[in-house]
């Protein structure tokens, strides 16, 4: 049976620090300071995520505290100036929020974070209710998998799949997440395939492929 790939639900933080849409400015700052986070989801109707307030959103108030803008700059930065004059989460938040589903793959989540320039994402179910938070640090948790687990998965998902008749001749060693494959195989064309599949195993840092095609007798 194929191993199930890691998804967001496997690595996310389930304890979520969130604020209500009606939360006041100081309440939001206090929550961030207490829990040492740089952004918080904003929820309505109990758990539905409607936006995210970040430190950047809050700092606009300080930026414009003693700085008068000309009409042109006010127009260019209309959203920023509106937030600077606001004091409740519903007016300070960035909306609609960028969210991810619990079943999204880790590469999908990483690409979304990179594309949207965010460090963490609220994890929501189909109804938009918050299930957790996933951060860049959470995505790195797969690299903490024990070497023996990685070796077992590489053997089962790569070696036994590609070399069902001669897999017992292939050695799989893992050291600090680096996989080494060595031994004779029947077809040299499968060497890059084996390396690619091993590298795709969640938690593998690198692959050293020392496989070689068996020499035919005669």
Rosetta constraint file for C-alpha pairs under 8 A:
AtomPair CA 2 CA 157 HARMONIC 6.61 0.50
AtomPair CA 3 CA 153 HARMONIC 7.37 0.50
AtomPair CA 3 CA 157 HARMONIC 7.34 0.50
AtomPair CA 5 CA 105 HARMONIC 7.46 0.50
AtomPair CA 5 CA 202 HARMONIC 7.18 0.50
AtomPair CA 6 CA 10 HARMONIC 6.22 0.50
AtomPair CA 6 CA 105 HARMONIC 6.48 0.50
AtomPair CA 6 CA 106 HARMONIC 6.72 0.50
AtomPair CA 6 CA 202 HARMONIC 6.97 0.50
AtomPair CA 7 CA 11 HARMONIC 7.29 0.50
AtomPair CA 7 CA 102 HARMONIC 6.85 0.50
AtomPair CA 7 CA 103 HARMONIC 5.46 0.50
AtomPair CA 7 CA 104 HARMONIC 5.52 0.50
AtomPair CA 7 CA 105 HARMONIC 4.43 0.50
AtomPair CA 7 CA 106 HARMONIC 5.57 0.50
AtomPair CA 8 CA 12 HARMONIC 5.79 0.50
AtomPair CA 8 CA 101 HARMONIC 7.34 0.50
AtomPair CA 8 CA 102 HARMONIC 5.07 0.50
AtomPair CA 8 CA 103 HARMONIC 5.96 0.50
AtomPair CA 8 CA 104 HARMONIC 5.68 0.50
AtomPair CA 8 CA 105 HARMONIC 6.09 0.50
AtomPair CA 8 CA 106 HARMONIC 5.96 0.50
AtomPair CA 8 CA 109 HARMONIC 7.43 0.50
AtomPair CA 8 CA 134 HARMONIC 7.11 0.50
AtomPair CA 9 CA 102 HARMONIC 4.61 0.50
AtomPair CA 9 CA 103 HARMONIC 6.35 0.50
AtomPair CA 11 CA 134 HARMONIC 7.20 0.50
AtomPair CA 11 CA 138 HARMONIC 5.57 0.50
AtomPair CA 11 CA 139 HARMONIC 6.65 0.50
AtomPair CA 11 CA 141 HARMONIC 6.75 0.50
AtomPair CA 11 CA 142 HARMONIC 7.91 0.50
AtomPair CA 12 CA 123 HARMONIC 7.91 0.50
AtomPair CA 12 CA 132 HARMONIC 6.09 0.50
AtomPair CA 12 CA 133 HARMONIC 5.59 0.50
AtomPair CA 12 CA 134 HARMONIC 4.53 0.50
AtomPair CA 12 CA 135 HARMONIC 7.40 0.50
AtomPair CA 12 CA 138 HARMONIC 6.11 0.50
AtomPair CA 13 CA 132 HARMONIC 5.46 0.50
AtomPair CA 13 CA 133 HARMONIC 5.21 0.50
AtomPair CA 13 CA 134 HARMONIC 6.07 0.50
AtomPair CA 13 CA 138 HARMONIC 7.61 0.50
AtomPair CA 14 CA 131 HARMONIC 6.49 0.50
AtomPair CA 14 CA 132 HARMONIC 4.31 0.50
AtomPair CA 14 CA 133 HARMONIC 6.51 0.50
AtomPair CA 15 CA 132 HARMONIC 6.38 0.50
AtomPair CA 15 CA 133 HARMONIC 7.76 0.50
AtomPair CA 16 CA 131 HARMONIC 7.97 0.50
AtomPair CA 16 CA 132 HARMONIC 5.70 0.50
AtomPair CA 16 CA 133 HARMONIC 6.35 0.50
AtomPair CA 17 CA 31 HARMONIC 7.60 0.50
AtomPair CA 17 CA 35 HARMONIC 7.47 0.50
AtomPair CA 17 CA 40 HARMONIC 6.31 0.50
AtomPair CA 17 CA 41 HARMONIC 7.41 0.50
AtomPair CA 18 CA 40 HARMONIC 5.31 0.50
AtomPair CA 18 CA 41 HARMONIC 4.97 0.50
AtomPair CA 18 CA 42 HARMONIC 5.83 0.50
AtomPair CA 18 CA 43 HARMONIC 6.82 0.50
AtomPair CA 19 CA 23 HARMONIC 6.20 0.50
AtomPair CA 19 CA 28 HARMONIC 6.90 0.50
AtomPair CA 19 CA 40 HARMONIC 6.82 0.50
AtomPair CA 19 CA 41 HARMONIC 6.47 0.50
AtomPair CA 19 CA 42 HARMONIC 5.06 0.50
AtomPair CA 19 CA 43 HARMONIC 6.25 0.50
AtomPair CA 19 CA 89 HARMONIC 7.62 0.50
AtomPair CA 20 CA 42 HARMONIC 5.56 0.50
AtomPair CA 20 CA 43 HARMONIC 5.17 0.50
AtomPair CA 20 CA 44 HARMONIC 6.22 0.50
AtomPair CA 20 CA 89 HARMONIC 7.13 0.50
AtomPair CA 21 CA 42 HARMONIC 5.64 0.50
AtomPair CA 21 CA 43 HARMONIC 5.96 0.50
AtomPair CA 21 CA 44 HARMONIC 6.15 0.50
AtomPair CA 21 CA 88 HARMONIC 7.02 0.50
AtomPair CA 21 CA 89 HARMONIC 5.01 0.50
AtomPair CA 21 CA 90 HARMONIC 4.70 0.50
AtomPair CA 22 CA 88 HARMONIC 5.66 0.50
AtomPair CA 22 CA 89 HARMONIC 5.90 0.50
AtomPair CA 22 CA 90 HARMONIC 6.36 0.50
AtomPair CA 23 CA 27 HARMONIC 6.21 0.50
AtomPair CA 23 CA 28 HARMONIC 6.66 0.50
AtomPair CA 23 CA 88 HARMONIC 5.47 0.50
AtomPair CA 23 CA 89 HARMONIC 5.42 0.50
AtomPair CA 23 CA 90 HARMONIC 7.94 0.50
AtomPair CA 24 CA 28 HARMONIC 6.42 0.50
AtomPair CA 24 CA 87 HARMONIC 5.72 0.50
AtomPair CA 24 CA 88 HARMONIC 4.62 0.50
AtomPair CA 24 CA 89 HARMONIC 6.45 0.50
AtomPair CA 25 CA 29 HARMONIC 6.41 0.50
AtomPair CA 25 CA 58 HARMONIC 7.84 0.50
AtomPair CA 25 CA 87 HARMONIC 4.86 0.50
AtomPair CA 25 CA 88 HARMONIC 5.63 0.50
AtomPair CA 25 CA 89 HARMONIC 6.90 0.50
AtomPair CA 26 CA 30 HARMONIC 6.03 0.50
AtomPair CA 27 CA 31 HARMONIC 6.22 0.50
AtomPair CA 28 CA 32 HARMONIC 6.33 0.50
AtomPair CA 28 CA 89 HARMONIC 7.55 0.50
AtomPair CA 29 CA 33 HARMONIC 6.19 0.50
AtomPair CA 30 CA 34 HARMONIC 5.99 0.50
AtomPair CA 31 CA 35 HARMONIC 6.14 0.50
AtomPair CA 32 CA 36 HARMONIC 5.50 0.50
AtomPair CA 32 CA 37 HARMONIC 5.03 0.50
AtomPair CA 32 CA 38 HARMONIC 6.21 0.50
AtomPair CA 32 CA 39 HARMONIC 6.96 0.50
AtomPair CA 32 CA 40 HARMONIC 7.30 0.50
AtomPair CA 33 CA 37 HARMONIC 6.92 0.50
AtomPair CA 38 CA 54 HARMONIC 5.84 0.50
AtomPair CA 38 CA 55 HARMONIC 5.52 0.50
AtomPair CA 39 CA 52 HARMONIC 6.76 0.50
AtomPair CA 39 CA 53 HARMONIC 5.53 0.50
AtomPair CA 39 CA 54 HARMONIC 3.98 0.50
AtomPair CA 39 CA 55 HARMONIC 6.10 0.50
AtomPair CA 40 CA 52 HARMONIC 5.67 0.50
AtomPair CA 40 CA 53 HARMONIC 5.46 0.50
AtomPair CA 40 CA 54 HARMONIC 6.45 0.50
AtomPair CA 41 CA 49 HARMONIC 6.43 0.50
AtomPair CA 41 CA 50 HARMONIC 7.67 0.50
AtomPair CA 41 CA 51 HARMONIC 5.93 0.50
AtomPair CA 41 CA 52 HARMONIC 4.34 0.50
AtomPair CA 41 CA 53 HARMONIC 6.38 0.50
AtomPair CA 41 CA 122 HARMONIC 6.75 0.50
AtomPair CA 42 CA 49 HARMONIC 5.73 0.50
AtomPair CA 42 CA 50 HARMONIC 5.80 0.50
AtomPair CA 42 CA 51 HARMONIC 5.08 0.50
AtomPair CA 42 CA 52 HARMONIC 5.40 0.50
AtomPair CA 42 CA 53 HARMONIC 6.93 0.50
AtomPair CA 42 CA 89 HARMONIC 6.91 0.50
AtomPair CA 42 CA 90 HARMONIC 7.56 0.50
AtomPair CA 42 CA 93 HARMONIC 7.36 0.50
AtomPair CA 43 CA 47 HARMONIC 5.42 0.50
AtomPair CA 43 CA 48 HARMONIC 5.16 0.50
AtomPair CA 43 CA 49 HARMONIC 4.47 0.50
AtomPair CA 43 CA 50 HARMONIC 5.64 0.50
AtomPair CA 43 CA 51 HARMONIC 7.23 0.50
AtomPair CA 44 CA 48 HARMONIC 5.31 0.50
AtomPair CA 44 CA 49 HARMONIC 6.57 0.50
AtomPair CA 44 CA 50 HARMONIC 6.75 0.50
AtomPair CA 47 CA 128 HARMONIC 7.92 0.50
AtomPair CA 47 CA 129 HARMONIC 4.94 0.50
AtomPair CA 47 CA 130 HARMONIC 5.66 0.50
AtomPair CA 48 CA 127 HARMONIC 7.49 0.50
AtomPair CA 48 CA 128 HARMONIC 5.14 0.50
AtomPair CA 48 CA 129 HARMONIC 4.16 0.50
AtomPair CA 48 CA 130 HARMONIC 6.12 0.50
AtomPair CA 49 CA 97 HARMONIC 7.40 0.50
AtomPair CA 49 CA 122 HARMONIC 7.90 0.50
AtomPair CA 49 CA 124 HARMONIC 7.61 0.50
AtomPair CA 49 CA 128 HARMONIC 6.03 0.50
AtomPair CA 49 CA 129 HARMONIC 6.14 0.50
AtomPair CA 49 CA 130 HARMONIC 6.20 0.50
AtomPair CA 50 CA 95 HARMONIC 6.55 0.50
AtomPair CA 50 CA 96 HARMONIC 6.37 0.50
AtomPair CA 50 CA 97 HARMONIC 6.28 0.50
AtomPair CA 51 CA 90 HARMONIC 7.78 0.50
AtomPair CA 51 CA 93 HARMONIC 5.54 0.50
AtomPair CA 51 CA 94 HARMONIC 5.43 0.50
AtomPair CA 51 CA 95 HARMONIC 4.60 0.50
AtomPair CA 51 CA 96 HARMONIC 5.63 0.50
AtomPair CA 51 CA 97 HARMONIC 4.50 0.50
AtomPair CA 52 CA 93 HARMONIC 5.11 0.50
AtomPair CA 52 CA 94 HARMONIC 5.34 0.50
AtomPair CA 52 CA 95 HARMONIC 6.84 0.50
AtomPair CA 52 CA 97 HARMONIC 5.97 0.50
AtomPair CA 53 CA 57 HARMONIC 6.19 0.50
AtomPair CA 53 CA 58 HARMONIC 7.53 0.50
AtomPair CA 53 CA 89 HARMONIC 6.90 0.50
AtomPair CA 53 CA 92 HARMONIC 6.41 0.50
AtomPair CA 53 CA 93 HARMONIC 4.40 0.50
AtomPair CA 53 CA 94 HARMONIC 6.19 0.50
AtomPair CA 54 CA 58 HARMONIC 6.61 0.50
AtomPair CA 54 CA 93 HARMONIC 7.51 0.50
AtomPair CA 55 CA 59 HARMONIC 6.03 0.50
AtomPair CA 56 CA 60 HARMONIC 6.71 0.50
AtomPair CA 57 CA 80 HARMONIC 7.98 0.50
AtomPair CA 57 CA 83 HARMONIC 7.04 0.50
AtomPair CA 57 CA 92 HARMONIC 6.29 0.50
AtomPair CA 57 CA 93 HARMONIC 6.99 0.50
AtomPair CA 57 CA 94 HARMONIC 7.84 0.50
AtomPair CA 58 CA 62 HARMONIC 7.72 0.50
AtomPair CA 58 CA 83 HARMONIC 7.91 0.50
AtomPair CA 58 CA 84 HARMONIC 7.52 0.50
AtomPair CA 58 CA 92 HARMONIC 7.21 0.50
AtomPair CA 59 CA 63 HARMONIC 6.20 0.50
AtomPair CA 59 CA 84 HARMONIC 7.99 0.50
AtomPair CA 60 CA 64 HARMONIC 6.18 0.50
AtomPair CA 60 CA 80 HARMONIC 6.62 0.50
AtomPair CA 60 CA 81 HARMONIC 7.52 0.50
AtomPair CA 60 CA 83 HARMONIC 6.89 0.50
AtomPair CA 60 CA 84 HARMONIC 5.02 0.50
AtomPair CA 61 CA 65 HARMONIC 5.82 0.50
AtomPair CA 61 CA 83 HARMONIC 7.30 0.50
AtomPair CA 61 CA 84 HARMONIC 4.12 0.50
AtomPair CA 61 CA 85 HARMONIC 6.76 0.50
AtomPair CA 62 CA 84 HARMONIC 7.73 0.50
AtomPair CA 63 CA 67 HARMONIC 7.31 0.50
AtomPair CA 63 CA 84 HARMONIC 7.99 0.50
AtomPair CA 64 CA 68 HARMONIC 7.14 0.50
AtomPair CA 64 CA 81 HARMONIC 7.53 0.50
AtomPair CA 64 CA 84 HARMONIC 6.60 0.50
AtomPair CA 69 CA 73 HARMONIC 5.92 0.50
AtomPair CA 69 CA 74 HARMONIC 5.85 0.50
AtomPair CA 70 CA 74 HARMONIC 6.12 0.50
AtomPair CA 71 CA 75 HARMONIC 6.24 0.50
AtomPair CA 72 CA 76 HARMONIC 6.27 0.50
AtomPair CA 73 CA 77 HARMONIC 6.04 0.50
AtomPair CA 74 CA 78 HARMONIC 5.47 0.50
AtomPair CA 74 CA 81 HARMONIC 6.83 0.50
AtomPair CA 77 CA 81 HARMONIC 6.14 0.50
AtomPair CA 78 CA 82 HARMONIC 6.09 0.50
AtomPair CA 79 CA 83 HARMONIC 6.31 0.50
AtomPair CA 80 CA 84 HARMONIC 6.15 0.50
AtomPair CA 81 CA 85 HARMONIC 6.40 0.50
AtomPair CA 82 CA 86 HARMONIC 6.47 0.50
AtomPair CA 83 CA 87 HARMONIC 7.97 0.50
AtomPair CA 83 CA 91 HARMONIC 6.37 0.50
AtomPair CA 83 CA 92 HARMONIC 5.13 0.50
AtomPair CA 84 CA 92 HARMONIC 7.94 0.50
AtomPair CA 86 CA 91 HARMONIC 5.95 0.50
AtomPair CA 86 CA 92 HARMONIC 6.26 0.50
AtomPair CA 87 CA 91 HARMONIC 7.13 0.50
AtomPair CA 87 CA 92 HARMONIC 7.00 0.50
AtomPair CA 88 CA 92 HARMONIC 6.22 0.50
AtomPair CA 89 CA 93 HARMONIC 5.64 0.50
AtomPair CA 98 CA 116 HARMONIC 7.95 0.50
AtomPair CA 98 CA 121 HARMONIC 6.66 0.50
AtomPair CA 98 CA 122 HARMONIC 7.46 0.50
AtomPair CA 99 CA 121 HARMONIC 5.48 0.50
AtomPair CA 99 CA 122 HARMONIC 5.12 0.50
AtomPair CA 99 CA 123 HARMONIC 5.84 0.50
AtomPair CA 99 CA 124 HARMONIC 6.63 0.50
AtomPair CA 100 CA 104 HARMONIC 6.82 0.50
AtomPair CA 100 CA 109 HARMONIC 6.97 0.50
AtomPair CA 100 CA 121 HARMONIC 6.56 0.50
AtomPair CA 100 CA 122 HARMONIC 6.48 0.50
AtomPair CA 100 CA 123 HARMONIC 5.02 0.50
AtomPair CA 100 CA 124 HARMONIC 6.28 0.50
AtomPair CA 101 CA 123 HARMONIC 5.42 0.50
AtomPair CA 101 CA 124 HARMONIC 5.38 0.50
AtomPair CA 101 CA 125 HARMONIC 5.98 0.50
AtomPair CA 101 CA 126 HARMONIC 7.72 0.50
AtomPair CA 102 CA 123 HARMONIC 6.00 0.50
AtomPair CA 102 CA 124 HARMONIC 6.78 0.50
AtomPair CA 102 CA 125 HARMONIC 6.90 0.50
AtomPair CA 102 CA 131 HARMONIC 7.65 0.50
AtomPair CA 104 CA 108 HARMONIC 6.34 0.50
AtomPair CA 104 CA 109 HARMONIC 6.59 0.50
AtomPair CA 105 CA 109 HARMONIC 6.31 0.50
AtomPair CA 106 CA 110 HARMONIC 6.10 0.50
AtomPair CA 106 CA 139 HARMONIC 6.50 0.50
AtomPair CA 107 CA 111 HARMONIC 6.10 0.50
AtomPair CA 108 CA 112 HARMONIC 6.24 0.50
AtomPair CA 109 CA 113 HARMONIC 6.25 0.50
AtomPair CA 110 CA 114 HARMONIC 6.23 0.50
AtomPair CA 110 CA 136 HARMONIC 7.54 0.50
AtomPair CA 110 CA 139 HARMONIC 7.47 0.50
AtomPair CA 111 CA 115 HARMONIC 6.00 0.50
AtomPair CA 112 CA 116 HARMONIC 6.08 0.50
AtomPair CA 113 CA 117 HARMONIC 5.67 0.50
AtomPair CA 113 CA 118 HARMONIC 5.13 0.50
AtomPair CA 113 CA 119 HARMONIC 6.42 0.50
AtomPair CA 113 CA 120 HARMONIC 7.14 0.50
AtomPair CA 113 CA 121 HARMONIC 7.54 0.50
AtomPair CA 114 CA 118 HARMONIC 6.79 0.50
AtomPair CA 119 CA 135 HARMONIC 5.86 0.50
AtomPair CA 119 CA 136 HARMONIC 5.85 0.50
AtomPair CA 120 CA 133 HARMONIC 6.84 0.50
AtomPair CA 120 CA 134 HARMONIC 5.48 0.50
AtomPair CA 120 CA 135 HARMONIC 4.04 0.50
AtomPair CA 120 CA 136 HARMONIC 6.31 0.50
AtomPair CA 121 CA 133 HARMONIC 5.78 0.50
AtomPair CA 121 CA 134 HARMONIC 5.39 0.50
AtomPair CA 121 CA 135 HARMONIC 6.45 0.50
AtomPair CA 122 CA 130 HARMONIC 6.69 0.50
AtomPair CA 122 CA 131 HARMONIC 7.70 0.50
AtomPair CA 122 CA 132 HARMONIC 6.15 0.50
AtomPair CA 122 CA 133 HARMONIC 4.65 0.50
AtomPair CA 122 CA 134 HARMONIC 6.50 0.50
AtomPair CA 123 CA 130 HARMONIC 5.80 0.50
AtomPair CA 123 CA 131 HARMONIC 5.41 0.50
AtomPair CA 123 CA 132 HARMONIC 5.01 0.50
AtomPair CA 123 CA 133 HARMONIC 5.41 0.50
AtomPair CA 123 CA 134 HARMONIC 6.74 0.50
AtomPair CA 124 CA 128 HARMONIC 5.11 0.50
AtomPair CA 124 CA 129 HARMONIC 5.18 0.50
AtomPair CA 124 CA 130 HARMONIC 4.39 0.50
AtomPair CA 124 CA 131 HARMONIC 5.28 0.50
AtomPair CA 124 CA 132 HARMONIC 7.18 0.50
AtomPair CA 125 CA 129 HARMONIC 5.53 0.50
AtomPair CA 125 CA 130 HARMONIC 6.64 0.50
AtomPair CA 125 CA 131 HARMONIC 6.70 0.50
AtomPair CA 134 CA 138 HARMONIC 5.95 0.50
AtomPair CA 134 CA 139 HARMONIC 7.47 0.50
AtomPair CA 135 CA 139 HARMONIC 6.61 0.50
AtomPair CA 136 CA 140 HARMONIC 6.77 0.50
AtomPair CA 137 CA 141 HARMONIC 6.90 0.50
AtomPair CA 140 CA 144 HARMONIC 7.69 0.50
AtomPair CA 141 CA 145 HARMONIC 7.63 0.50
AtomPair CA 142 CA 202 HARMONIC 6.19 0.50
AtomPair CA 142 CA 203 HARMONIC 4.72 0.50
AtomPair CA 143 CA 177 HARMONIC 7.18 0.50
AtomPair CA 143 CA 202 HARMONIC 7.49 0.50
AtomPair CA 143 CA 203 HARMONIC 4.15 0.50
AtomPair CA 143 CA 204 HARMONIC 6.79 0.50
AtomPair CA 143 CA 205 HARMONIC 7.26 0.50
AtomPair CA 144 CA 203 HARMONIC 6.96 0.50
AtomPair CA 145 CA 149 HARMONIC 6.72 0.50
AtomPair CA 145 CA 150 HARMONIC 7.02 0.50
AtomPair CA 145 CA 203 HARMONIC 6.14 0.50
AtomPair CA 146 CA 150 HARMONIC 6.59 0.50
AtomPair CA 146 CA 177 HARMONIC 7.93 0.50
AtomPair CA 147 CA 151 HARMONIC 6.13 0.50
AtomPair CA 147 CA 174 HARMONIC 5.50 0.50
AtomPair CA 147 CA 175 HARMONIC 6.34 0.50
AtomPair CA 147 CA 176 HARMONIC 6.52 0.50
AtomPair CA 147 CA 177 HARMONIC 5.95 0.50
AtomPair CA 148 CA 152 HARMONIC 6.16 0.50
AtomPair CA 148 CA 174 HARMONIC 7.23 0.50
AtomPair CA 149 CA 153 HARMONIC 6.25 0.50
AtomPair CA 150 CA 154 HARMONIC 6.08 0.50
AtomPair CA 150 CA 174 HARMONIC 7.13 0.50
AtomPair CA 150 CA 177 HARMONIC 7.47 0.50
AtomPair CA 150 CA 201 HARMONIC 7.58 0.50
AtomPair CA 150 CA 203 HARMONIC 7.28 0.50
AtomPair CA 150 CA 204 HARMONIC 7.08 0.50
AtomPair CA 151 CA 155 HARMONIC 6.12 0.50
AtomPair CA 151 CA 172 HARMONIC 6.24 0.50
AtomPair CA 151 CA 173 HARMONIC 6.43 0.50
AtomPair CA 151 CA 174 HARMONIC 5.95 0.50
AtomPair CA 151 CA 179 HARMONIC 7.53 0.50
AtomPair CA 152 CA 156 HARMONIC 6.13 0.50
AtomPair CA 153 CA 157 HARMONIC 5.65 0.50
AtomPair CA 153 CA 158 HARMONIC 7.73 0.50
AtomPair CA 153 CA 201 HARMONIC 7.54 0.50
AtomPair CA 154 CA 158 HARMONIC 5.19 0.50
AtomPair CA 154 CA 159 HARMONIC 6.61 0.50
AtomPair CA 154 CA 172 HARMONIC 7.51 0.50
AtomPair CA 154 CA 198 HARMONIC 5.85 0.50
AtomPair CA 154 CA 201 HARMONIC 7.10 0.50
AtomPair CA 155 CA 159 HARMONIC 4.81 0.50
AtomPair CA 155 CA 160 HARMONIC 6.06 0.50
AtomPair CA 155 CA 172 HARMONIC 6.77 0.50
AtomPair CA 156 CA 160 HARMONIC 5.35 0.50
AtomPair CA 156 CA 161 HARMONIC 6.98 0.50
AtomPair CA 157 CA 161 HARMONIC 5.88 0.50
AtomPair CA 158 CA 162 HARMONIC 5.98 0.50
AtomPair CA 158 CA 194 HARMONIC 6.26 0.50
AtomPair CA 158 CA 197 HARMONIC 6.22 0.50
AtomPair CA 158 CA 198 HARMONIC 6.35 0.50
AtomPair CA 159 CA 163 HARMONIC 5.56 0.50
AtomPair CA 159 CA 164 HARMONIC 7.41 0.50
AtomPair CA 159 CA 167 HARMONIC 5.70 0.50
AtomPair CA 159 CA 170 HARMONIC 7.31 0.50
AtomPair CA 159 CA 194 HARMONIC 7.40 0.50
AtomPair CA 160 CA 164 HARMONIC 4.92 0.50
AtomPair CA 160 CA 167 HARMONIC 5.71 0.50
AtomPair CA 162 CA 167 HARMONIC 7.97 0.50
AtomPair CA 162 CA 190 HARMONIC 7.55 0.50
AtomPair CA 162 CA 194 HARMONIC 7.34 0.50
AtomPair CA 163 CA 167 HARMONIC 4.88 0.50
AtomPair CA 163 CA 185 HARMONIC 7.32 0.50
AtomPair CA 166 CA 170 HARMONIC 7.46 0.50
AtomPair CA 166 CA 185 HARMONIC 6.88 0.50
AtomPair CA 166 CA 186 HARMONIC 7.80 0.50
AtomPair CA 167 CA 185 HARMONIC 7.93 0.50
AtomPair CA 169 CA 183 HARMONIC 5.94 0.50
AtomPair CA 169 CA 184 HARMONIC 6.47 0.50
AtomPair CA 169 CA 185 HARMONIC 7.77 0.50
AtomPair CA 170 CA 181 HARMONIC 6.84 0.50
AtomPair CA 170 CA 182 HARMONIC 5.71 0.50
AtomPair CA 170 CA 183 HARMONIC 4.63 0.50
AtomPair CA 170 CA 184 HARMONIC 6.52 0.50
AtomPair CA 170 CA 185 HARMONIC 7.45 0.50
AtomPair CA 170 CA 211 HARMONIC 7.78 0.50
AtomPair CA 171 CA 180 HARMONIC 7.85 0.50
AtomPair CA 171 CA 181 HARMONIC 5.76 0.50
AtomPair CA 171 CA 182 HARMONIC 5.23 0.50
AtomPair CA 171 CA 183 HARMONIC 6.10 0.50
AtomPair CA 172 CA 179 HARMONIC 6.98 0.50
AtomPair CA 172 CA 180 HARMONIC 5.88 0.50
AtomPair CA 172 CA 181 HARMONIC 5.00 0.50
AtomPair CA 172 CA 182 HARMONIC 6.87 0.50
AtomPair CA 173 CA 179 HARMONIC 5.75 0.50
AtomPair CA 173 CA 180 HARMONIC 5.13 0.50
AtomPair CA 173 CA 181 HARMONIC 6.68 0.50
AtomPair CA 174 CA 178 HARMONIC 5.35 0.50
AtomPair CA 174 CA 179 HARMONIC 4.45 0.50
AtomPair CA 174 CA 180 HARMONIC 6.22 0.50
AtomPair CA 175 CA 179 HARMONIC 6.70 0.50
AtomPair CA 176 CA 205 HARMONIC 7.93 0.50
AtomPair CA 177 CA 203 HARMONIC 6.76 0.50
AtomPair CA 177 CA 204 HARMONIC 5.09 0.50
AtomPair CA 177 CA 205 HARMONIC 5.05 0.50
AtomPair CA 177 CA 206 HARMONIC 6.96 0.50
AtomPair CA 178 CA 204 HARMONIC 6.24 0.50
AtomPair CA 178 CA 205 HARMONIC 5.35 0.50
AtomPair CA 178 CA 206 HARMONIC 4.79 0.50
AtomPair CA 178 CA 207 HARMONIC 5.70 0.50
AtomPair CA 178 CA 208 HARMONIC 7.39 0.50
AtomPair CA 179 CA 198 HARMONIC 7.60 0.50
AtomPair CA 179 CA 204 HARMONIC 7.02 0.50
AtomPair CA 179 CA 205 HARMONIC 7.78 0.50
AtomPair CA 179 CA 206 HARMONIC 6.24 0.50
AtomPair CA 179 CA 207 HARMONIC 4.69 0.50
AtomPair CA 179 CA 208 HARMONIC 6.05 0.50
AtomPair CA 180 CA 207 HARMONIC 5.88 0.50
AtomPair CA 180 CA 208 HARMONIC 4.64 0.50
AtomPair CA 180 CA 209 HARMONIC 5.88 0.50
AtomPair CA 180 CA 210 HARMONIC 7.14 0.50
AtomPair CA 181 CA 207 HARMONIC 7.69 0.50
AtomPair CA 181 CA 208 HARMONIC 6.35 0.50
AtomPair CA 181 CA 209 HARMONIC 5.01 0.50
AtomPair CA 181 CA 210 HARMONIC 5.64 0.50
AtomPair CA 181 CA 211 HARMONIC 6.20 0.50
AtomPair CA 182 CA 209 HARMONIC 6.46 0.50
AtomPair CA 182 CA 210 HARMONIC 4.49 0.50
AtomPair CA 182 CA 211 HARMONIC 4.53 0.50
AtomPair CA 182 CA 212 HARMONIC 7.57 0.50
AtomPair CA 183 CA 210 HARMONIC 6.93 0.50
AtomPair CA 183 CA 211 HARMONIC 5.06 0.50
AtomPair CA 183 CA 212 HARMONIC 6.33 0.50
AtomPair CA 184 CA 211 HARMONIC 5.85 0.50
AtomPair CA 184 CA 212 HARMONIC 5.00 0.50
AtomPair CA 184 CA 213 HARMONIC 5.48 0.50
AtomPair CA 184 CA 214 HARMONIC 5.21 0.50
AtomPair CA 185 CA 211 HARMONIC 6.73 0.50
AtomPair CA 185 CA 212 HARMONIC 6.04 0.50
AtomPair CA 185 CA 213 HARMONIC 4.91 0.50
AtomPair CA 185 CA 214 HARMONIC 5.58 0.50
AtomPair CA 186 CA 213 HARMONIC 5.45 0.50
AtomPair CA 186 CA 214 HARMONIC 5.43 0.50
AtomPair CA 187 CA 191 HARMONIC 7.69 0.50
AtomPair CA 187 CA 213 HARMONIC 5.50 0.50
AtomPair CA 187 CA 214 HARMONIC 7.47 0.50
AtomPair CA 188 CA 212 HARMONIC 6.49 0.50
AtomPair CA 188 CA 213 HARMONIC 4.94 0.50
AtomPair CA 189 CA 193 HARMONIC 7.56 0.50
AtomPair CA 190 CA 194 HARMONIC 6.06 0.50
AtomPair CA 191 CA 195 HARMONIC 6.35 0.50
AtomPair CA 191 CA 209 HARMONIC 7.45 0.50
AtomPair CA 191 CA 211 HARMONIC 6.48 0.50
AtomPair CA 191 CA 212 HARMONIC 7.66 0.50
AtomPair CA 192 CA 196 HARMONIC 6.09 0.50
AtomPair CA 193 CA 197 HARMONIC 6.17 0.50
AtomPair CA 194 CA 198 HARMONIC 6.08 0.50
AtomPair CA 195 CA 199 HARMONIC 6.11 0.50
AtomPair CA 195 CA 207 HARMONIC 6.40 0.50
AtomPair CA 195 CA 208 HARMONIC 7.63 0.50
AtomPair CA 195 CA 209 HARMONIC 6.21 0.50
AtomPair CA 196 CA 200 HARMONIC 6.33 0.50
AtomPair CA 197 CA 201 HARMONIC 6.83 0.50
AtomPair CA 198 CA 204 HARMONIC 7.52 0.50
AtomPair CA 198 CA 207 HARMONIC 6.89 0.50
AtomPair CA 199 CA 204 HARMONIC 5.97 0.50
AtomPair CA 199 CA 205 HARMONIC 7.47 0.50
AtomPair CA 199 CA 206 HARMONIC 6.31 0.50
AtomPair CA 199 CA 207 HARMONIC 6.02 0.50
AtomPair CA 200 CA 204 HARMONIC 7.31 0.50
